[in-house]
């Protein structure tokens, strides 16, 4: 069997059986390769990882079911996801500003912004007509400084303070997912270079409860030799937590620095891990060993 035939066989299998959420080992065994060898071969031929390919199929299936009138819960479960929280994670929409919008500074826009409580301290959230355009954390005494910084980002917009709107957005952003219902995906609106936006979109594919190195993120963004530039883009993230730059670690496995504090980063990673475990409980065999989860968590 040639490499092409191996990849074609896997793609056909995923098209037919993606609702089973086969893991990396299962797919590798299908074509008689080790998981490591298969992963490298699939990326070389398909241009994305098996996990990302499976997520694309899962999301397309869910969107089709939703358009046909299925509930969010039914669409998520029928697509092989563990619940609507998984579907929400895949459906965060990130829109990039056009060159004209970059120059306008928000002219003619009303940006609603306010301060709200979060599991990680007080935060400042702003929403433009195109979606959430700012999310940052602040320490006690930083309210005036953060507000002034936000207004500098939108010099020509009418920045209107509304803490109630911010509180409602915070409730959605920091909700523990996995319940019976889920709201439509949040829209994020960002201003950045094409490379920065590519990195931020790659970050959105890093699942809650998991971590990625700068090097792996560079590969996912299509720039495998640009880990340092990726690090700069990560540090420029305008939407704290919503674009999950806290899930990026150094190649050594050390969590590293974080724009809004290393302690806050550790808290986020632990919080997401605990939430993920509450939704994806491992199944154990008779000897107390964990069996396959039956979802896309195990992909490399």
Helices and strands as residue ranges (DSSP letters): H 3-17, G 18-20, H 24-30, H 35-46, H 50-67, H 72-78, H 84-90, E 93-96, H 99-104, E 110-116, E 123-128, E 131-137, H 143-153, E 158-161, H 163-173, E 187-190, H 194-204, E 212-213, H 214-220, H 227-235, G 245-247, E 248-249, H 262-279, G 296-298
